[in-house]
Amino acid sequence: MITSSEYRKRLSKMRRNVYMNGQLIDRDDPRMEGAVNIFAKTYDMITDPELKEYEDVLTATSHLTGEKINRFCHIHRSVADLLAKQRMTRLTCHQVGGCIARCMGIDSTNANAVVSYEADQKYGTEYYKRFEKWLRDFQENDRTACCAQTDVKGNRPARPHEQLDPDLYVHVVETKSDGIVIRGAKVHNSDAPVVEWLNVIPTRRLTKEEGEWAVSCAVPADAEGVKLIVSAASYPAELGAPGPYGSADSLTVFDNVFVPWENVFLNGEYELGGRLALLFALYHRHSYTGCKPAMTDVIMGATALMAEVNGIERKPHVSEKLAEMICTSELCYGTGVAAGINGEKSGSGTYIPDIVYCNVSRKHAGENIYHEFDILADIAGGMPATLPRLGDWENPETRPYLEKYMMRNPEVPIEDVHRAFRYVQGMSCSEIAGVMQYAGVHGGGSPRMEQIAIMGSYDMEKTKNIAKRLAGIPVKEKYSFDRLGETPEEL
């Protein structure tokens, strides 16, 4: 495993291909600092003495080498691994006050671990062998990755092969003796400019006409032909708060990018394109059963703090609203635990979480995120939106007035009042607040996509048969508690 300093040094050596607001920038540009700090935290936590008790959660044993590795590089080999990943995600999100981002790498890597093996079994290819070689380097060098999945899609009703411009879905445009060439663009790529690898995978089910779009490969984030057009935002770092932490999301252009065969894990097997797309979404939604409860915890903690600052922490309506948030947080987490416990072992030995439980949790979280911010705004009042600037607190002429007129609960020191409001302003009124709210709804798939996955996976006939029995209507099928049907065919 490496240190955060080594991680930062690696970024500094990468080719300049990051564009932001009309400029070609370095990866150590101050506007990228929030995203870099989050990834650095995943390294620092390993050696943090205050987190020593979580060592078995933050690290794992590689099934390839038997060596101790960062769990963000691990392949889930048991139910215990699924549960540890979920617990790690919640813990790390607590540390940075929001999205930990590195889950994109672990989720896409596990999806590739399943599908590359299935492709070999079905077609006699060598994808899994290539994948394991890539994975060995990924684990031994504690590398970072994001998933480049979501295609820009163009005209939404049209399939990939029906688009006027075939590049609106990433596809293979040339096959060479030593590899392939891909072209197109992916969007919403979380923290792509601050990782080393882009795991490129399909975004939907594909048909037999769409073999060229059925491609999975690992591409260096600074490879020739890769251009990262970035939108970045960070939580304000005022008052010496930890961080700053933030995000750097990319529209990632692949302009005739060459990928050597050793980094290609699917190429033309259209039947498995949708399988891979769904598996990444499933793994990522299981990660959300850790991060979304964590985000609710963060908002809930801020709400409770605001209630204390305002002197209303014992009011019944405050308890009622906090209880709502507790229910959201723990229901989502508990459903994620159920998804892990009911996980199944794939042919490659990689464990897959339960489809229904993962999607139920993610849908519930996505539909509640704005309600949670509504509760925070209700309890905090309007001050986070109109709080005087930091310079006014530091100005000896104006500070006495602020100390006098900003006082709330007499048991809370004025400096703590200021810090609490400044923190809530950052998490609810800043640029990144809007980003995180949208991500809370759409990250990992919008609630509509979870609904499709749930209805496609749940055996409604069996529940209907329960009603038939109770109504005295003859039922031919044998009674069973098994509620699961087939994997949904479409995203």
JOBEL-V941739 format. One record per backbone hydrogen bond with DSSP energy under -1.0 kcal/mol. CO is the residue of the C=O (numbers start at 1). NH is the residue of the N-H. E is the energy in kcal/mol with one decimal. If there is no record, write none. Layout:
((CO:NH:E) (CO:NH:E))
This chain:
((3:7:-2.0) (4:8:-2.5) (5:9:-2.1) (6:10:-2.1) (7:11:-1.9) (8:12:-1.9) (11:14:-1.5) (17:228:-2.7) (18:25:-2.9) (19:230:-3.3) (20:23:-1.4) (23:20:-2.8) (26:29:-1.4) (29:32:-2.5) (30:33:-1.1) (32:36:-2.3) (33:37:-2.9) (34:38:-1.3) (34:246:-1.4) (35:39:-1.7) (36:40:-2.6) (37:41:-1.9) (38:42:-1.1) (40:43:-1.0) (40:44:-2.4) (41:45:-2.4) (48:51:-1.9) (49:52:-1.2) (51:54:-2.0) (52:55:-1.7) (54:57:-1.2) (54:58:-2.5) (55:59:-1.8) (58:71:-2.5) (60:69:-3.1) (62:66:-2.0) (67:62:-3.0) (69:60:-2.4) (70:73:-2.4) (71:74:-1.6) (76:351:-2.5) (78:82:-1.5) (79:83:-2.3) (80:84:-2.4) (81:85:-2.6) (82:86:-1.9) (83:87:-2.4) (84:88:-3.0) (85:89:-2.2) (86:90:-2.0) (87:91:-2.4) (88:92:-2.9) (89:93:-2.2) (90:94:-1.8) (91:95:-1.3) (92:96:-1.1) (93:97:-1.4) (93:98:-1.3) (100:102:-2.3) (101:104:-1.8) (102:106:-1.3) (103:107:-2.6) (104:108:-1.8) (105:109:-2.1) (106:110:-2.0) (107:111:-1.8) (108:112:-2.2) (109:113:-1.8) (110:114:-1.2) (111:115:-2.3) (112:116:-2.2) (114:118:-1.8) (115:119:-2.5) (116:120:-1.7) (117:121:-2.2) (118:122:-1.8) (119:123:-3.1) (120:124:-2.0) (126:130:-1.9) (127:131:-3.0) (128:132:-2.7) (129:133:-1.6) (130:134:-2.4) (131:135:-3.1) (132:136:-2.2) (133:137:-1.5) (134:138:-2.3) (135:139:-2.8) (136:140:-2.8) (137:141:-2.0) (138:143:-2.2) (139:142:-1.2) (144:197:-1.5) (146:199:-2.9) (147:149:-1.0) (148:201:-1.6) (150:187:-3.0) (155:158:-1.7) (159:162:-1.4) (165:168:-1.8) (166:169:-1.2) (168:153:-1.8) (171:183:-2.2) (174:181:-2.4) (178:261:-1.5) (179:176:-3.3) (180:259:-3.2) (181:173:-2.9) (181:174:-1.2) (182:257:-2.5) (183:171:-2.2) (184:254:-3.3) (185:152:-1.0) (186:252:-2.7) (188:190:-1.2) (189:192:-1.6) (189:250:-1.5) (191:194:-1.6) (192:195:-1.2) (196:221:-2.4) (197:146:-1.8) (198:200:-1.0) (198:219:-2.6) (199:148:-2.2) (200:217:-2.0) (207:210:-2.2) (210:213:-1.1) (211:214:-1.2) (212:172:-2.8) (213:215:-1.8) (214:268:-2.9) (216:265:-3.0) (216:266:-1.3) (217:200:-2.8) (219:198:-2.8) (220:223:-2.0) (223:226:-2.1) (225:255:-3.0) (227:253:-3.1) (228:19:-3.5) (229:251:-2.5) (231:249:-2.4) (233:247:-3.0) (238:241:-1.1) (245:235:-3.5) (247:233:-2.1) (249:231:-2.9) (250:189:-2.3) (251:229:-2.4) (252:186:-2.4) (253:227:-2.1) (254:184:-1.8) (254:256:-1.2) (257:182:-2.5) (259:180:-2.5) (260:263:-2.2) (261:264:-1.9) (263:218:-2.3) (266:216:-2.1) (268:270:-2.1) (269:272:-1.7) (272:276:-2.3) (273:277:-2.1) (274:278:-2.7) (275:279:-2.1) (276:280:-2.5) (277:281:-2.0) (278:282:-2.4) (279:283:-2.9) (280:284:-3.0) (281:285:-2.4) (282:286:-1.8) (283:287:-1.9) (284:288:-1.8) (287:290:-1.9) (287:291:-2.3) (288:292:-2.4) (290:294:-1.4) (291:295:-2.5) (292:296:-2.4) (293:297:-2.5) (294:298:-2.2) (295:299:-2.4) (296:300:-3.1) (297:301:-2.8) (298:302:-2.1) (299:303:-2.3) (300:304:-2.6) (301:305:-2.2) (302:306:-2.5) (303:307:-2.1) (304:308:-2.0) (305:309:-2.8) (306:310:-2.4) (307:312:-2.7) (308:311:-1.1) (309:409:-2.6) (312:315:-2.0) (315:319:-1.7) (316:320:-2.3) (317:321:-1.8) (318:322:-2.6) (319:323:-2.3) (320:324:-1.5) (321:325:-1.6) (322:326:-2.3) (323:327:-2.3) (324:328:-2.0) (325:329:-2.7) (326:330:-2.8) (327:331:-2.2) (328:332:-2.1) (329:333:-2.1) (330:334:-2.9) (331:335:-2.3) (332:336:-1.5) (333:337:-2.1) (334:338:-2.2) (335:339:-1.9) (336:340:-1.9) (337:341:-2.8) (338:342:-2.1) (339:354:-2.0) (340:343:-1.7) (344:352:-3.1) (346:349:-1.7) (350:346:-2.5) (352:344:-2.6) (354:358:-1.6) (355:359:-2.1) (356:360:-2.7) (357:361:-2.1) (358:362:-2.3) (359:363:-2.5) (360:364:-2.2) (361:365:-2.3) (362:366:-2.6) (363:367:-2.0) (365:368:-1.0) (368:372:-2.1) (369:373:-1.7) (370:374:-2.0) (371:375:-2.0) (372:376:-2.1) (373:377:-2.5) (374:378:-2.1) (375:379:-2.3) (376:380:-2.7) (377:381:-1.9) (382:385:-1.3) (389:392:-1.1) (389:393:-1.0) (390:394:-1.6) (391:395:-1.1) (395:399:-2.7) (398:402:-1.8) (399:403:-2.9) (400:404:-1.7) (401:405:-2.9) (402:406:-2.1) (409:412:-2.3) (413:417:-1.9) (414:418:-2.7) (415:419:-2.4) (416:420:-2.5) (417:421:-2.4) (418:422:-2.6) (419:423:-2.4) (420:424:-2.4) (421:425:-2.4) (422:426:-2.0) (423:427:-2.1) (424:428:-1.4) (425:429:-2.7) (430:434:-1.2) (431:435:-1.4) (432:436:-2.8) (433:437:-1.9) (434:438:-2.2) (435:439:-2.5) (436:440:-2.0) (437:441:-1.1) (438:442:-2.9) (439:443:-2.2) (442:445:-2.3) (446:449:-1.4) (446:450:-1.6) (447:451:-2.3) (448:452:-2.0) (449:453:-2.3) (450:454:-2.8) (451:455:-2.7) (452:456:-2.1) (453:457:-1.0) (454:458:-2.1) (457:485:-3.8) (458:460:-1.5) (460:464:-2.2) (461:465:-2.1) (462:466:-1.1) (463:467:-1.4) (464:468:-2.2) (465:469:-2.4) (466:470:-2.1) (467:471:-1.9) (468:473:-3.1) (469:472:-1.0) (483:459:-3.7))
